[in-house]
């Protein structure tokens, strides 16, 4: 009996001790703190990671922006860069209109204006043999200095330094200024026997020796005082361009070449560019 009570008493003491003692707290989610720290670390890590990404993205954008800005700046610099161009040369020339006079050829006109035959021909769309009609107007691109010099050297009435003489013996059948079938005459026509000698009225140089549709075989002699003497309808050409002639020298023979039917001499004189009556140079 005694042996049964003791153990029972001990059991009661044990039970009462257990009742007086505070129960141990029950922990829910035992790993929640760790998880919280882990989550915090993860957030921190993620935030840092995201920050690095954002930072990287911003840096990339800045770099791209700098590249674009650099390109734009370079382009802007190019646009605003002062380009040094050579100063344009002043065109010291002008276009004038020249009326072709009796006996004038393209070669004579070109030399008069310090041009080449090809330059004038190209400007006027002329092709060989460069036939010109009397009173025809042609364009000439002439240097202003040359034009000014020619103006300063405007033809003045020349003194009678050439002794009057006759280029050929015969009667005048067409007078200066007379209206003919071929237009207004800028010279005179002297009827003469075919083959008669034609003599130079003045000393000078042959400026032209060739054929003209209107005047046939034609020679033009320039004297030292800038006077031109034209001899047309010649039978043949015995002198070449550049030949020197003296007054009274035979320069050709009477013919009927060009637009005439009878043998005769067309004789014309220009003082500079001005046609004058040739009779002032003829022997009375």
Secondary structure, 3 states (H helix, E strand, C coil): CHHHHHHHHHHHHHHHHHHHCCCCCCCCCCCHHHHHHHHHHHHHHHHHHHHHHHHHHHHHHHHHHHHHHHHHHHHHHHHHCCCCCCCCCCCCEEEEEEECCCCCCHHHHHHHCCCCHHHHHHHCCCCCCCCCCCCCEEEEEEEHHHHHHHHHCCCCCCCCCCCCCCCCCCEEEECCCCEECCEECCCEEEECCCCCEEECCCCEEEEEEEEECCCEEEEEEECCCCEEEEEEEECCCCCCCCCEECCCCEEEEEECCCCCCCCEEEEEEEECCEEECHHHHCCC
